[in-house]
Amino acid sequence: MSELAEGGSGAGADSNRHVFLFGQKHAGKSTLGRIVAERLGLAFLDLDDLIVELANLDYHPPAEDARAVYRRHGAEGFRGFEAQAASRLAERLALAPQTVCALGGGTVQNDSAYGALEAQGHFVYLYVDTDELYRRVSRTGRPAFLTSDDPEEEFRRLAAERDRIYRRRADLVCELDALGREAAADALERYLWENGFGRQ
């Protein structure tokens, strides 16, 4: 179900460490994060919410979600908002009790954003097979980051590139390939509980 990433410590969480969920688009970061945080009695934060909040400070009409921010500002502009949001999140987490945080699909590739959070949390890569991910992506429309005439091929290429980076930066890889939402939440909850996250 899950495996320690190469270089991951495997040590239990201490009282001031948070958990950062990351993975490909539609891996379940926000959905599972909310479910598991509630089950374990932990706070939940979504980095995308902070990105949208920052991006809307000086722009009207406001962007509805992170996808709209990406479309309005492009990849470079989005990464800038992401880095700012990660810095603010790090400040908030410095004095907060254990918190489950959902990161964006590109956050751990954004060195400024990743660097702001690296010392504060335990990074868990939610791995879902690429075929299943593309099926999920296709149901909700083309993501803003897919711009070629062959979105499936582009998605598979980006997924492979991200997977290599994700595995290098993960403390743990949680395999969720064939699991539905409740089963995936059960698996993630069990891992977090076993590693010291949850009600004290």
Secondary structure, DSSP 8 states (H G I E B T S, - for coil): -EEE-TT-------TT-EEEEE-STTSSHHHHHHHHHHHHT-EEEEHHHHHHHHHTSS-SS--SSHHHHHHHHHHHHHHHHHHHHHHHHHHHHTTS-SEEEE--TTGGGSHHHHHHHGGGEEEEEEE--HHHHHHHHHHT---TT--SS-HHHHHHHHHHHHHHHHHHH-SEEEE-TT--HHHHHHHHHHHHHHTT-S--
